[in-house]
């Protein structure tokens, strides 16, 4: 039997080997763009090696011929033509500035000593080392501050780490050894990008816009099915978020690139905003569906009131007809976009009928509101749910209408040369202030961070605060305050801290070359490679540094092994080595285009180019095994120094910063809710809404950007719940959408948008309770310890608010209760958030054995027993819907000294709280 299974396995492996060409052909056909890019990477690497290895070229390039391949690798032609031009311009800027800085430092060093090469003075060595450290500091600051300066920083440092070390005992200036060879490497990649399967940003934008439109159609189809079937299913927005993020990234890149396209990217900015609005509205819709699914069975509102059948038959038919018209319009949008980019005759986009259909649907829904009768609180809750869902559907249809208008105004035309938006004064740029749905974008306002922070946090009108500041201080006081703020910002700047770390790493690795006569063996072993390894591994966060170090180890070992194999096969024959490089280039191209292994692919190419180049061009330095050994020796040294400095000097804890960012976003949402609550008495606070909303968006966006770094960060704390934090980020985004809506300057919960003003005091009381909930969540997330606290009062206040609205509705005209439904969704979502934070605390304190006794408040029975069920339940799960109804019973039981809860409470999650003082009246 085992023999049969072994033969079957052998036959299966043989068939898989035989099918490999067919599998490869299918992969090429499925993604031809990726296959072309892999081929372009191989061509660029092979071309670079062809202009490096032959003696006629290597002798011309000077002492560093392998720099040609290094530059070509950093500029691999995997971008669009415009992106490659921008990368080449940035790289050439770094090369030029690096050569200029190196020669200027050599000029100053020659003023210190310009003779007696056999006895180099200490002053010259110290000056050159300090010049290298100073250049590294500036490069580190720019690398942390401006992400697009990465290539310029790397090329600047490569020039200076060779020129300033070689300049210890060489009094001449450096130009030929760097400029021509590095410019030639730049030309290789740029030529391949232009000549072989050139790509343009317009094609990427076309693909991203079409993907976004198709995903919007999917959202509409899902919403239509939910409204038809009356089910409480959430909309799947993951694909739309991905499409919107891709379009936002393409538009961001288009601001820096030259491109040829029939459609100006300016016209696509409103489309991206509409996609983001669809995501925001879909999140609000999903919040309503989650609230419906969250209610326990015994408290669930009867089906005849709580399902989608609450709409009349005519309204339901009108909803289905409106969705049908919207889907037809979306199909016409995709067709028009495709025709605009292809230059074919454009079909007219008939979107004028859509506003009228939406208006008719709105009239039908208003008629249902006016004819319904509410007899009890259950019916009011059902009406609030239905009104909220209907309002969300209308918002979704309005976004589709705006999307159709945005596409309809695009005029067909010929190919245009689109200039980079950063180089000209452009009125309509990608403004991200108007969107909150994607959670992937960040807003860079015109005001400084300090000004916007003060403007958002201060509850005083800006003019009054400014006058008080001017009257209470002198000019010297204001100058001192300004200076202290600048110094404080400089001290707390993560960019300055990273620049210091970068300078320390470069200085430590270069220090041996400046000690006595150590430069000879430093050059012989090519210890500059350790500096290059550390420079590549020095990411801005610890987690990404660990990840890059691991990727670099794998890539360097793979590149060295590939060079060794090629050298052994070719036996030093240069044409054979160049031919085999094309095969290695295909492997490198696959890795470079892989989302996870891109860094390893780049390092593999660098190691292959360096080891093969040194072994071929400089055979007097030993065989290829010696070059491979030197590379493997310098690699861990550079990585070890970079990692050690990163961990010990100004350590940047991504996980701690992630938690701070989330807590800060919750605090700013608390400020916003507080301002909304107080805006009825102080209307001037309405001017603060926009700044507060922006701050909340910035904090949660910054926290989301740190999530990938936390995944790779090593900590003594043990388990890191990455998925849990991902859900918390999404939940904070959902809460933000419910509070703010689509316009940050006018939050949807603001009092001035409520025309009825019915029971406004109870509504303000509910907002105040929600403010307290946000503070509790923020504090719990920051401490991540189980603290004794009261359960949320928001659910009880919401019930009181609903009862008051029901009493006010008797005898009066009917109204829409969508605001009540949105507040109920907000209470539910904050409860979900509190539950996630409490689960996070349980998971991080002791993920396997449960909570430690000294870290939790354990609920004990009268006999002193402590069961596992109660230990696992001793978590302060707050914000439950039934918490407000149980509070009076639990307080009475505790005051009477009854230590054992009723049987019905044991099966539920226990709620731990402080006993309120006698006489404390609470809802």
Number of C-alpha atoms within 10 A of each C-alpha: 5 7 8 9 10 11 11 12 12 12 12 12 12 12 11 13 12 11 12 12 11 12 13 12 11 12 13 14 12 11 10 12 14 18 18 17 25 23 22 25 29 24 24 26 27 23 20 28 25 18 22 28 25 17 13 10 14 21 14 15 23 14 15 20 27 27 29 26 32 24 27 27 25 21 25 28 29 24 17 23 24 24 22 24 20 18 25 24 15 18 26 21 18 23 26 19 18 26 24 17 19 27 20 14 22 26 16 14 22 18 10 14 18 17 12 10 12 8 10 17 15 12 12 22 24 16 18 22 23 16 21 24 23 18 21 27 23 16 22 27 21 20 23 19 15 11 9 14 18 20 23 25 26 22 26 26 25 21 26 27 25 18 25 25 22 17 23 23 21 16 17 13 17 21 15 15 19 25 18 17 27 27 19 19 27 28 18 25 29 21 15 19 27 16 11 14 15 17 21 19 23 22 15 16 23 22 15 23 25 18 20 27 24 19 22 23 21 18 21 24 17 16 21 20 15 17 23 15 12 15 14 17 19 17 19 17 20 11 16 24 21 17 25 28 21 20 26 25 15 19 23 15 18 26 20 18 24 22 25 19 22 19 23 20 23 19 15 21 19 19 22 27 25 26 28 29 25 29 28 25 27 25 26 25 25 21 25 26 20 18 19 20 14 14 15 11 9 7 10 13 17 13 12 11 18 20 19 22 17 21 21 15 10 13 21 19 13 19 25 18 15 22 22 15 15 24 19 14 23 23 14 19 26 19 16 22 22 17 15 23 19 14 14 11 10 15 13 11 18 14 23 12 12 20 16 12 19 22 14 16 23 18 13 18 22 16 13 18 19 12 9 14 15 16 12 13 16 19 20 22 23 23 26 23 29 25 25 25 23 21 22 21 21 18 18 23 22 19 19 27 21 18 24 23 18 18 21 16 10 16 12 18 13 12 14 12 12 21 17 17 20 12 10 9 8 10 8 11 15 18 15 18 20 17 26 29 27 25 24 18 22 19 16 13 13 7 9 9 12 11 10 19 15 12 19 24 16 14 15 14 13 16 9 10 13 11 10 11 12 13 8 9 12 11 9 9 12 14 12 12 13 12 12 12 13 12 12 11 13 13 12 11 11 18 19 20 22 27 23 20 26 27 22 21 26 28 20 16 20 23 18 15 21 21 12 12 14 12 20 11 12 16 14 10 18 16 23 21 23 26 27 21 25 29 22 20 24 27 23 22 21 24 24 21 24 22 17 24 27 16 21 26 19 17 26 27 20 20 28 27 18 21 29 21 15 21 23 13 13 16 11 16 13 17 13 14 24 23 15 19 26 20 15 21 24 20 18 28 28 19 21 24 19 14 8 11 17 18 23 26 28 25 27 32 29 23 27 29 27 24 27 27 25 23 23 24 19 16 13 9 14 12 15 24 16 15 24 24 14 18 23 18 15 20 23 17 18 27 27 16 20 30 20 12 17 24 16 10 13 13 16 18 17 23 23 11 15 23 20 18 21 25 24 20 29 27 23 24 25 23 24 29 27 19 24 28 24 19 20 17 9 12 13 15 21 20 17 26 23 20 22 27 26 25 23 25 28 20 22 28 23 19 24 21 16 20 19 13 22 23 17 18 18 14 13 5 8 11 14 19 15 14 11 15 21 13 14 20 20 18 20 23 23 26 24 24 26 24 22 22 22 21 16 22 20 20 24 20 19 21 21 16 11 12 7 11 11 14 13 15 13 17 21 20 16 24 26 21 22 25 21 18 25 25 19 21 24 23 16 19 21 16 12 19 17 19 18 15 14 17 21 24 25 31 24 20 21 23 18 16 22 24 17 15 18 18 15 14 17 13 7 8 11 17 14 19 22 19 17 22 23 26 23 23 26 25 27 25 22 24 23 23 25 27 20 20 23 22 16 21 21 23 18 19 20 14 15 10 8 14 22 13 9 7 13 18 18 20 22 16 14 11 8 10 10 13 13 10 12 19 19 15 19 21 25 23 22 27 27 24 23 13 19 20 14 12 19 12 10 17 14 11 15 13 10 9 9 13 15 16 16 11 8 7 13 13 11 10 17 20 23 21 16 11 12 11 7 6 6 6 7 8 10
